[in-house]
């Protein structure tokens, strides 16, 4: 995500380290494995109201192989089973991630100068 952070905010090692340390809080982190190899990480927070997809990162060599699509689809299945929407935010400069989410049914519900907030409601 370094390139996206730099494009959106500029890069400051000290600030990024502090944010990184702070962000490993209440979310549940899962290692994404492909053919026995660590391929990325997924962070979800589930509340009574929704599932918050806080982070999905796929290592570059695993991108473009459908890994991200598969992971997001599995989150959407969990949401359907619990009748909860899935919400997330994406940096505006990360158009490839936004395209993936919109292709999978997410709709923007709020935007600011830096981020787009998206949501996918469970089927009715």
Secondary structure, DSSP 8 states (H G I E B T S, - for coil): -HHHHHHHH---HHHHHHHHHHHSSSSEEEEEEETTEEEEEEEEEE-SSEEEEEEEEE-GGGTTTTHHHHHHHHHHHHHHHHT-EEEEEEETT-HHHHHHHHHTT-EEEEE-SSEEEEEE----
